[in-house]
Amino acid sequence: MTVATRGSTHIVRPAGAGHETLYVLLLCLIILAVAGTVVALHGETEEVQTVASHQLDARRDLSAGEQGIYADLRVTLDEIQLLQQEQNALPTPAQLAEEGFAPFAQDASSISRGGHHWQLLEPSTYLGLSQVVETSGSLLMRVSGAEPDIWLNRRANLAAPSDLSDQALIDAGWQQVVAQFDAGVTRQHRH
């Protein structure tokens, strides 16, 4: 635009957004660079913990029914230990069923999870033989110590094992169920 004043001509350039746009773009790039650096520095690395060939991960390797029974067994262990202290002997599956403790109680939940028939094996092992192995395999819980030792076998028509040592169970096709908890519990992806 040209402005004429008394005897002289001045050229006035229009107000442009060129410099302002450049400053805004530079600010955006700085913000993105800082955010990317923060994410890179604070991001969690994905550590995949592996289990032995004779073990199953309770989160990833069990069916929904098996996970439910596994959780019930771990919760019921406290009650089993209390009853054991009162009676000076492990409670039978029938006693636990009478008290309504899952998975020993025969209710709709236990039937939908495989209809296990529970028995007490000496010296301190509970065995639940599945009636529907497609839904859930058979489970075995050795009760010694504070933590239960739980094993799973998905074969049909199983008999009660006579030898309850680790190696004998492994040889018979049983797999130990282990619970691993890491930072990525809720962010695990199945491949």
TAWOGI-V928490 format. One record per pair of residues at least 24 apart in sequence whose ideal C-beta (glycine too) atoms are under 10 Angstrom apart, sorted by sequence separation. I is the first residue (numbers start at 1). J is the second residue. D is the distance in whole Angstrom. If there is no record, write none. Layout:
I|J|D / I|J|D
This chain:
80|104|10 / 93|117|9 / 94|118|8 / 96|120|9 / 104|128|8 / 111|135|10 / 112|136|9 / 114|138|8 / 125|149|9 / 126|150|9 / 127|151|9 / 128|152|10 / 129|153|9 / 130|154|8 / 132|156|9 / 133|157|9 / 140|164|8 / 142|166|10 / 151|175|7 / 152|176|8 / 76|101|5 / 93|118|4 / 94|119|10 / 95|120|10 / 103|128|7 / 114|139|9 / 130|155|10 / 131|156|10 / 133|158|9 / 150|175|10 / 151|176|5 / 152|177|6 / 75|101|9 / 76|102|7 / 92|118|9 / 93|119|6 / 94|120|9 / 110|136|10 / 125|151|9 / 127|153|10 / 130|156|8 / 150|176|7 / 151|177|7 / 75|102|8 / 76|103|8 / 92|119|9 / 93|120|6 / 129|156|10 / 142|169|9 / 149|176|7 / 150|177|5 / 73|101|10 / 75|103|10 / 76|104|7 / 92|120|5 / 129|157|9 / 130|158|8 / 149|177|9 / 150|178|9 / 72|101|8 / 73|102|9 / 76|105|10 / 91|120|8 / 129|158|6 / 140|169|7 / 148|177|9 / 149|178|10 / 150|179|9 / 72|102|4 / 73|103|7 / 90|120|6 / 96|126|9 / 129|159|8 / 71|102|9 / 72|103|4 / 73|104|9 / 89|120|10 / 127|158|9 / 129|160|8 / 71|103|9 / 72|104|9 / 90|122|9 / 127|159|10 / 147|179|9 / 69|102|8 / 70|103|9 / 72|105|10 / 90|123|9 / 93|126|7 / 103|136|9 / 127|160|6 / 68|102|8 / 69|103|5 / 90|124|6 / 92|126|9 / 93|127|9 / 127|161|8 / 140|174|7 / 142|176|10 / 68|103|8 / 89|124|10 / 90|125|9 / 91|126|10 / 93|128|8 / 125|160|9 / 139|174|10 / 90|126|8 / 103|139|8 / 125|161|9 / 137|173|10 / 138|174|9 / 140|176|10 / 141|177|9 / 72|109|9 / 127|164|9 / 137|174|9 / 140|177|10 / 65|103|10 / 72|110|9 / 103|141|10 / 137|175|9 / 139|177|8 / 121|160|6 / 125|164|6 / 69|109|9 / 84|124|9 / 121|161|8 / 124|164|9 / 68|109|7 / 69|110|8 / 72|113|9 / 119|160|7 / 121|162|9 / 123|164|8 / 68|110|9 / 122|164|9 / 121|164|7 / 65|109|9 / 68|112|9 / 69|113|6 / 80|124|9 / 65|110|10 / 68|113|6 / 69|114|7 / 67|113|10 / 68|114|10 / 80|126|8 / 65|112|7 / 66|113|8 / 69|116|7 / 64|112|10 / 65|113|4 / 66|114|8 / 64|113|8 / 65|114|6 / 77|126|10 / 63|113|9 / 76|126|9 / 63|114|9 / 65|116|10 / 73|126|8 / 90|143|7 / 73|128|8 / 69|128|7 / 84|143|8 / 69|130|9 / 80|141|9 / 81|143|8 / 80|143|6 / 66|130|9 / 77|141|8 / 81|145|10 / 65|130|9 / 76|141|9 / 81|146|8 / 70|136|10 / 73|139|7 / 77|143|7 / 65|132|9 / 69|136|6 / 72|139|10 / 73|140|10 / 74|141|9 / 81|148|10 / 68|136|8 / 69|137|9 / 73|141|5 / 78|146|10 / 80|148|9 / 65|134|10 / 66|135|8 / 67|136|9 / 70|139|7 / 77|146|9 / 65|135|5 / 66|136|5 / 69|139|6 / 73|143|10 / 77|147|8 / 63|134|9 / 64|135|9 / 65|136|4 / 66|137|6 / 70|141|9 / 77|148|5 / 63|135|7 / 64|136|9 / 65|137|9 / 69|141|10 / 76|148|9 / 63|136|6 / 66|139|8 / 74|147|8 / 77|150|10 / 62|136|9 / 63|137|8 / 74|148|6 / 62|137|9 / 73|148|6 / 74|150|8 / 62|139|10 / 73|150|6 / 70|148|9 / 70|150|6 / 56|137|10 / 69|150|9 / 70|152|8 / 69|152|9 / 66|150|10 / 66|152|6 / 66|154|9 / 63|152|10 / 62|152|7 / 61|152|9 / 63|154|9 / 58|150|8 / 56|150|10 / 58|152|10 / 56|151|9 / 55|151|9 / 56|152|6 / 54|151|9 / 55|152|10 / 56|154|10 / 74|177|10 / 73|177|9 / 74|179|8 / 70|177|6 / 69|177|10 / 71|179|10 / 70|179|8 / 67|177|9 / 66|177|8 / 54|166|8 / 54|167|9 / 61|175|8 / 54|169|8 / 55|170|10 / 62|177|7 / 54|170|5 / 61|177|8 / 53|170|9 / 54|171|10 / 61|178|9 / 52|170|9 / 54|173|10 / 56|175|5 / 58|177|5 / 59|178|10 / 54|174|8 / 55|175|6 / 56|176|7 / 57|177|8 / 58|178|7 / 59|179|7 / 60|180|9 / 54|175|6 / 55|176|5 / 56|177|5 / 57|178|6 / 58|179|4 / 59|180|7 / 53|175|9 / 54|176|6 / 55|177|7 / 56|178|7 / 57|179|8 / 58|180|8 / 59|181|9 / 52|175|9 / 55|178|5 / 57|180|6 / 58|181|10 / 59|182|10 / 51|175|9 / 52|176|8 / 51|176|9 / 55|180|10 / 51|177|10 / 52|178|8 / 59|185|7 / 51|178|6 / 59|186|10 / 60|188|7 / 49|178|10 / 51|180|7 / 59|188|7 / 50|180|9 / 60|190|7 / 49|180|5 / 57|188|9 / 49|181|10 / 49|182|6 / 48|182|9 / 47|182|7 / 49|184|10 / 46|182|9 / 47|183|8 / 48|184|9 / 46|183|9 / 47|184|8 / 44|182|9 / 45|183|9 / 46|184|6 / 44|183|6 / 45|184|10 / 44|184|7 / 48|188|9 / 46|187|8 / 46|188|9 / 44|187|9 / 46|189|9
